[in-house]
Amino acid sequence: MKIVDVTAQPFTYRSQIARDSEGHSHPVPEYDATECLVEISTDEGISGYCFGGHPVGAIRQVVKPMLVGEDPFYREKLWQKVKQAQRGSREVLSDRLIGVVDQALWDLAGRALGQPVYKLLGGARDKVPAYASTMCGDEVAGGLNTPEAYGEFAAQCRAEGYTAFKLHTWMPPIPWAPDPKRDVAACRAVRERVGDEMALMLDCFHHYSREEALYIGKELEKLDYHWFEEPMDEHNVSSYVWLTEQLSIPVLGPETAEGQMFTRAEWIVRGASDMSRGGVGDVGGITPLMKTAHLCESFGVRMEVHGGGPGNLHALCAMGIPGEYYERGLLHPFLDYEQRTPWLNSIVDPMDEAGCVHVSQQPGLGWDINFDFIRANAVTAPPG
């Protein structure tokens, strides 16, 4: 089997989610947004798929020439090939883009062999408890605009079956944000509202000072929070070593720091966090995410997977160590999580009444793609 083509097809859809100037997602009035379907096709008529693939030109001009003619089952070889090309092209070949390509190759392998990806990875379970992961705080009435609003939303999520809840609190560009005392007030309001019925976590402003992070962490210990995530710039590793030594609550990281599994190894060796973090978009696909999981297992360090989607879910269901939770989000009182992906006939992460997300048993990653929708809304990409 040989790869004969790699394509990226942009298409439009109606969205109610947009990013602010700092990159945080919020609900907005409906508008036309763009998604992209990457397809890796072979000479035997079998293809693999993944959504993402921006910029389209990088897929066409950089990735396609590296993959065409190759055996798609040589995923390690191909991941190393594309990863090494990052050295002079990181602005084009982001970890997120490489992750889309790697996931499409895993999807292709599963479809070719008639098996879900998590079983190809080894398989450990077929469902994972989910936590409700909120959008960042806002200033909109009825949204996530007060500590009490977070408490009410946590109770709503508990009624829907979630057994755990994570706050993303207020961040710039809100003029008065960040505010560590307001973050703590929101965390307190959630604990008071749901009692001991849910495990609770906090992911706050990413650039707090050491003193501010320590204050928040000490307050979270009093509230019996499950973990404390990315409160400082992750390039400042010594500050995380210092913070981890000061707190009994588990510190979770790194999340967004570049460097794939190599950075996670350095954090473990330096004791910069209690728990490690990685996702298909952060480290460049399923292939390096499983390397990260095995690294953590070797050091006896827990690892939590960052973000949702089938790639992360299949990795979670193949990990021999926790991954305790699947991150289901980002959630907001104004939005219906189940209606966000009209390019799919069914969602990738259905949750049962006990709050567990079940991995697809279909071949590959389990994408139930609505190709008619994509063809009807296709965008002609510019050359290059």
C-alpha positions in Angstrom: 0.0 0.0 0.0 1.3 3.4 -1.0 0.1 7.0 -0.3 -1.0 8.6 -3.5 -2.4 11.9 -2.4 -2.8 14.2 0.6 -5.6 16.8 0.4 -7.0 19.5 2.6 -10.6 20.6 1.9 -11.8 23.7 3.6 -15.6 24.1 4.2 -17.9 26.6 5.9 -20.4 26.1 8.6 -22.4 28.3 11.0 -20.7 28.7 14.4 -21.5 30.3 17.7 -18.0 30.2 19.0 -15.2 32.6 18.4 -11.8 33.4 19.9 -11.0 36.7 21.5 -7.7 38.6 21.0 -5.9 36.3 23.5 -7.1 33.1 21.9 -9.8 32.2 24.4 -13.2 30.8 23.1 -16.5 32.5 23.9 -20.1 32.2 22.6 -21.0 34.8 20.0 -23.9 35.5 17.6 -23.9 32.9 14.7 -21.5 33.6 11.9 -19.8 31.8 9.0 -16.7 29.8 10.1 -14.3 27.5 8.3 -13.1 24.0 9.1 -10.9 21.7 7.0 -10.9 18.0 6.3 -7.5 16.4 5.7 -7.5 13.2 3.7 -4.6 10.8 3.1 -5.5 8.4 0.3 -3.8 5.3 -1.0 -3.5 3.2 -4.1 -5.8 0.6 -2.6 -8.7 3.0 -2.3 -8.4 3.3 1.5 -8.2 6.8 3.1 -7.6 8.2 6.5 -9.2 11.5 7.8 -8.7 14.2 10.4 -10.2 17.6 10.8 -7.9 20.6 11.1 -5.1 21.1 8.5 -4.7 24.9 8.6 -2.9 26.4 6.8 -4.0 24.5 3.7 -0.8 25.6 1.8 1.3 23.7 4.3 -0.5 20.5 3.6 -0.2 20.9 -0.2 3.3 22.3 -0.4 5.2 20.7 2.5 3.4 17.7 3.9 2.1 16.1 0.6 5.6 15.9 -1.0 6.9 14.2 2.1 4.2 11.5 2.2 3.3 10.6 -1.4 4.9 7.3 -2.4 5.4 6.2 1.3 3.9 3.2 3.0 1.2 4.7 5.4 1.9 2.0 7.9 5.3 3.5 8.5 3.8 6.0 10.9 6.9 6.3 13.1 9.1 7.0 10.0 6.7 9.5 8.7 6.2 11.3 12.0 10.0 11.6 12.5 10.3 12.9 8.9 7.7 15.6 9.3 8.9 16.4 12.9 12.5 16.9 11.7 11.3 19.2 8.9 10.0 21.6 11.7 13.5 22.8 12.4 13.4 25.4 9.7 9.7 25.6 9.2 8.1 25.7 12.6 5.9 28.6 11.7 4.4 26.4 8.9 4.7 22.9 10.5 3.2 23.5 13.9 2.7 20.6 16.3 -1.0 20.9 15.8 -0.7 20.5 12.1 1.7 17.5 12.4 -0.9 16.1 14.9 -3.6 16.3 12.2 -1.5 14.4 9.7 -0.5 11.7 12.3 -4.1 11.2 13.4 -5.2 10.8 9.7 -2.5 8.1 9.3 -3.8 6.3 12.4 -7.3 6.6 11.1 -6.2 5.1 7.8 -4.5 2.2 9.5 -7.6 1.4 11.6 -9.8 1.5 8.5 -7.4 -0.7 6.5 -7.3 -3.3 9.3 -10.9 -3.0 10.4 -10.1 -2.1 14.0 -10.5 1.0 16.2 -7.3 2.9 16.8 -7.2 2.3 20.6 -7.0 -1.5 20.0 -4.1 -1.0 17.5 -2.4 0.9 20.3 -2.9 -1.9 22.7 -6.2 -1.2 24.4 -6.8 -0.8 28.1 -10.5 0.2 28.4 -13.5 1.3 26.3 -14.8 4.2 28.3 -13.4 7.1 30.4 -15.0 9.4 33.0 -15.4 12.9 31.6 -15.0 16.2 33.2 -17.0 19.3 32.2 -14.4 21.9 31.0 -15.7 25.4 30.9 -15.0 28.3 28.6 -13.2 31.2 30.2 -15.1 33.7 32.3 -17.0 36.6 30.6 -19.1 39.6 31.5 -22.3 38.5 29.9 -25.5 38.2 32.0 -26.5 34.5 32.2 -23.0 33.5 31.2 -19.9 32.8 33.3 -19.9 36.3 34.7 -19.8 35.8 38.4 -18.5 33.2 40.9 -22.2 32.2 41.6 -22.7 31.7 37.8 -19.9 29.1 37.9 -21.5 27.4 40.8 -24.9 27.2 39.1 -23.3 25.9 35.9 -21.4 23.2 37.8 -24.7 22.1 39.3 -26.2 22.0 35.8 -23.3 19.8 34.6 -23.7 17.5 37.6 -27.4 17.0 36.7 -26.3 16.0 33.1 -24.1 13.2 34.6 -20.6 14.8 34.9 -18.7 13.7 38.0 -16.0 16.3 37.6 -15.8 20.0 36.7 -13.0 22.3 35.7 -13.1 26.0 35.7 -11.3 28.3 33.2 -11.6 31.7 34.9 -11.4 35.3 33.8 -8.5 36.3 31.6 -7.5 39.2 29.3 -8.8 41.0 27.3 -11.3 41.6 30.0 -10.0 44.9 31.4 -9.9 44.0 35.1 -8.7 40.4 34.6 -6.8 38.5 35.9 -7.8 38.6 39.5 -6.6 35.8 41.8 -9.1 36.6 44.5 -12.0 36.4 42.1 -10.7 33.1 40.8 -10.7 31.8 44.3 -14.2 33.1 44.9 -15.4 31.2 41.8 -13.7 28.0 43.0 -15.3 28.5 46.4 -18.7 29.1 44.9 -18.5 25.9 42.9 -17.4 23.8 45.9 -20.3 25.3 48.0 -22.8 24.6 45.2 -21.9 21.0 44.4 -20.5 19.9 47.8 -18.4 16.7 47.6 -20.4 15.4 44.6 -17.8 16.4 42.0 -14.0 16.4 41.6 -13.0 20.0 40.9 -10.0 21.5 39.0 -8.8 25.0 38.1 -7.1 26.2 35.0 -6.6 30.0 35.5 -4.6 32.8 34.0 -1.4 31.4 32.5 0.9 34.2 33.6 0.3 34.8 37.3 3.4 35.6 39.4 4.8 33.1 41.8 3.2 34.8 44.8 -0.2 34.9 43.1 0.0 31.2 42.0 1.0 30.2 45.5 -2.0 32.1 47.0 -4.4 30.4 44.7 -2.9 27.0 45.2 -3.1 27.3 49.0 -6.8 28.3 48.8 -7.5 25.4 46.5 -6.0 23.0 49.0 -8.5 24.3 51.6 -11.3 23.6 49.1 -10.0 20.1 48.3 -9.5 20.6 44.6 -8.2 17.8 42.5 -5.5 19.6 40.6 -4.1 23.1 39.7 -3.2 23.7 36.1 -0.9 26.2 34.3 -1.0 29.2 36.6 2.3 30.6 35.3 4.3 31.0 32.1 5.4 27.4 31.3 8.8 28.6 29.9 9.7 29.5 33.5 10.4 26.0 34.7 12.2 27.0 37.9 9.0 28.7 39.1 7.0 25.5 38.6 9.7 23.6 40.5 9.3 26.1 43.3 5.5 26.0 43.3 5.3 22.2 43.2 7.5 22.1 46.3 5.3 24.6 48.2 1.9 22.9 47.5 0.2 19.7 48.4 -2.4 20.0 45.7 -1.1 18.3 42.5 0.3 20.8 40.0 -0.5 19.8 36.4 1.8 20.7 33.4 3.2 21.4 31.0 0.2 22.0 28.7 1.1 24.3 25.8 4.9 24.4 26.1 6.5 23.4 22.8 9.0 20.6 22.7 6.7 17.5 22.5 7.6 14.6 24.8 11.1 16.0 25.2 9.8 18.9 27.3 7.7 16.6 29.4 10.8 14.5 30.1 12.6 17.6 31.3 9.7 18.7 33.6 9.6 15.2 35.1 13.4 15.1 35.8 13.3 18.6 37.3 10.2 17.9 39.4 8.4 20.9 37.8 4.9 19.3 38.2 3.3 16.5 40.0 1.3 15.3 37.0 2.2 15.6 33.3 0.0 16.9 30.5 -0.2 16.3 26.7 -2.6 16.1 23.9 -2.6 15.3 20.2 -2.5 19.0 19.4 0.2 19.9 21.9 2.8 17.2 21.1 2.0 16.5 17.5 -0.3 13.5 17.3 -1.1 10.1 18.7 2.4 8.8 18.0 4.2 11.2 20.4 1.3 11.3 22.8 1.7 7.6 23.4 5.5 8.1 23.8 4.6 10.7 26.5 2.3 8.2 28.3 5.0 5.6 28.3 7.5 8.1 29.6 5.2 9.0 32.5 4.6 5.4 33.3 8.3 4.8 33.4 8.7 7.5 36.0 5.6 6.7 38.0 4.0 10.1 37.1 0.3 10.5 36.4 -0.6 12.0 33.0 -3.7 13.8 32.0 -4.7 14.3 28.4 -5.3 17.8 27.3 -8.4 18.4 25.2 -11.2 16.3 23.6 -11.6 14.7 20.3 -11.2 11.1 19.0 -7.4 11.1 18.9 -7.2 12.0 22.6 -10.0 9.6 23.5 -8.3 6.6 21.7 -5.0 7.4 23.4 -6.8 7.5 26.8 -8.4 4.1 26.2 -5.0 2.7 25.3 -3.0 4.1 28.2 -2.0 1.6 30.9 -1.9 4.4 33.5 -4.4 7.2 34.2 -5.5 9.5 32.2 -8.1 9.7 34.9 -10.5 11.9 32.9 -11.5 12.8 29.3 -11.8 16.6 28.9 -15.2 17.3 27.4 -15.6 20.9 26.4 -15.3 23.8 26.1 -18.7 24.2 27.7 -20.8 27.3 28.4 -24.4 27.9 29.5 -25.4 29.4 26.2 -24.2 26.6 24.0 -25.4 23.0 23.1 -22.3 20.8 23.1 -24.1 18.2 21.0 -24.8 20.5 18.1 -21.4 21.9 17.3 -20.2 19.7 14.5 -22.7 19.6 11.6 -20.0 18.0 9.4 -20.4 14.8 11.5 -23.5 12.6 11.5 -22.9 11.8 15.2 -20.6 13.2 17.9 -17.3 11.6 18.6 -17.6 11.5 22.4 -21.1 10.4 23.5 -21.5 10.4 27.3 -23.6 8.0 29.3 -25.7 8.7 32.4 -22.8 7.8 34.7 -20.6 10.5 33.1 -18.4 8.2 31.0 -17.4 8.8 27.4 -17.3 5.7 25.3 -14.7 5.3 22.6 -16.0 4.3 19.1 -15.8 0.7 18.1 -15.8 1.6 14.4 -12.6 1.1 12.4 -10.1 4.0 12.7 -10.8 7.0 14.8 -14.6 6.5 14.4 -15.3 9.6 12.4 -18.9 9.5 11.2 -18.3 12.1 8.5 -21.1 13.9 6.7 -19.5 14.1 3.3 -22.6 15.6 1.7 -22.4 18.5 4.1 -18.7 19.1 3.3 -19.3 18.9 -0.4 -22.2 21.3 -0.2 -20.2 23.8 1.8 -16.8 23.3 0.2 -14.5 26.4 -0.2 -12.2 26.6 -3.2 -8.8 27.1 -1.5 -6.4 29.6 -3.2 -3.4 28.1 -4.9 -0.5 27.4 -2.7 
